[in-house]
Structures are given as C-alpha cells and as structure tokens.
C-alpha cells in the first residue's frame, strides 16, 4: 500500500465523520468556517515545517511510495494528514458533545 491509498482511506473516513457532524450541528456555517481556518493554518504549518525538516535531513521518504508531486521538498501526501485531522476532529467534537450543548 502506498501513501496515496492510505490517505484516501483516512480522508474518506474523516470526511464522513465531518459530514455527520455537519448534519447534526445547529451551527453549520460556524463549523465550516472554523474548520476551514484550522485547515489553512495546519496546511501552512505543514508546508513550513515539513520543508525545514526534510531540508535538514531529519527524515526522507522512499520514492516508490510517493506519487511524485511535491510542494517544495514536502510530498503532497503529507498534506492529507492535517486536512484529515481537522475534518475528523471537528466532526467528532460535534458528535461527542451532544446536540443540546452546541
């Protein structure tokens, strides 16, 4: 299994949880805006820190597991984790706190 396949599974689950949270939320607009802001911040931080860590030699990727697209030195697959994390955690937050406490 390569990173793209793993990311597809992770992002699909995260998207489903986020959609379930949106469906349950009374404040869909605020949830979408807050999640979008979180995604942008996390993607920018990933862009900066992944490039720094790869450039300094802290880690590297086996080339055969990547699809070849990079943003600077960071493979595009690295950006799925902050996106999925923000979607998953936002959805779980709404689902777990209960409808009446939103």
C-alpha distance (Angstrom), angle and dihedral (degrees) to the residues before:
residue distance angle dihedral
X1 . . .
X2 3.79 . .
X3 3.81 128.7 .
X4 3.82 93.8 -97.7
X5 3.81 92.1 57.3
X6 3.79 92.3 46.1
X7 3.80 90.7 48.0
X8 3.81 91.9 49.5
X9 3.81 91.0 56.1
X10 3.81 93.1 44.9
X11 3.81 93.8 46.6
X12 3.81 92.8 46.8
X13 3.81 91.8 53.7
X14 3.82 91.5 44.2
X15 3.81 91.9 49.3
X16 3.81 92.0 49.9
X17 3.81 91.8 50.7
X18 3.82 90.6 47.4
X19 3.81 91.8 49.5
X20 3.81 90.1 49.2
X21 3.81 88.7 51.0
X22 3.81 91.2 49.1
X23 3.77 91.0 49.4
X24 3.79 91.1 52.2
X25 3.81 97.2 41.4
X26 3.78 123.6 98.5
X27 3.81 89.8 -157.4
X28 3.80 103.3 52.1
X29 3.79 95.2 154.9
X30 3.78 93.9 52.6
X31 3.80 90.9 45.9
X32 3.80 92.2 52.3
X33 3.82 92.7 47.4
X34 3.81 93.7 46.8
X35 3.79 91.6 47.5
X36 3.81 92.2 46.9
X37 3.81 91.4 51.6
X38 3.80 89.9 48.3
X39 3.81 91.4 49.6
X40 3.80 93.0 50.4
X41 3.81 93.0 48.6
X42 3.80 92.6 46.8
X43 3.82 93.0 47.2
X44 3.82 92.1 50.6
X45 3.81 91.4 48.2
X46 3.81 90.6 47.5
X47 3.79 90.3 50.2
X48 3.79 92.4 51.8
X49 3.78 101.0 40.5
X50 3.81 98.2 38.8
X51 3.79 90.4 53.0
X52 3.80 91.7 48.1
X53 3.80 93.7 47.3
X54 3.82 94.0 46.2
X55 3.83 92.1 45.7
X56 3.80 90.9 50.9
X57 3.80 91.2 51.2
X58 3.81 97.7 -115.3
X59 3.80 90.7 135.0
X60 3.77 143.6 -8.7
X61 3.79 137.1 -166.3
X62 3.77 129.9 -122.3
X63 3.80 102.6 -110.8
X64 3.81 95.5 -138.6
X65 3.84 91.5 63.6
X66 3.82 94.5 56.5
X67 3.79 130.8 74.9
X68 3.81 92.5 -134.4
X69 3.81 101.4 -111.5
X70 3.81 114.2 125.0
X71 3.79 137.2 178.5
X72 3.75 100.2 -148.7
X73 3.80 103.1 -44.3
X74 3.81 95.0 -28.9
X75 3.80 116.7 98.9
X76 3.79 114.6 -125.0
X77 3.81 89.3 -119.8
X78 3.82 90.0 70.4
X79 3.79 90.5 66.7
X80 3.81 93.4 63.4
X81 3.81 92.2 72.1
X82 3.82 98.2 61.4
X83 3.82 90.7 41.6
X84 3.78 93.0 49.2
X85 3.78 93.0 42.0
X86 3.79 92.9 53.5
X87 3.81 92.5 47.3
X88 3.79 94.1 45.0
X89 3.80 96.4 46.0
X90 3.81 93.9 44.4
X91 3.79 90.9 51.1
X92 3.79 93.5 45.2
X93 3.80 91.4 48.7
X94 3.79 91.9 58.8
X95 3.80 94.3 40.5
X96 3.79 94.4 49.6
X97 3.81 101.8 42.1
X98 3.78 92.5 57.4
X99 3.77 131.3 -120.4
X100 3.81 97.1 -91.1
X101 3.80 95.6 56.2
X102 3.80 98.4 55.1
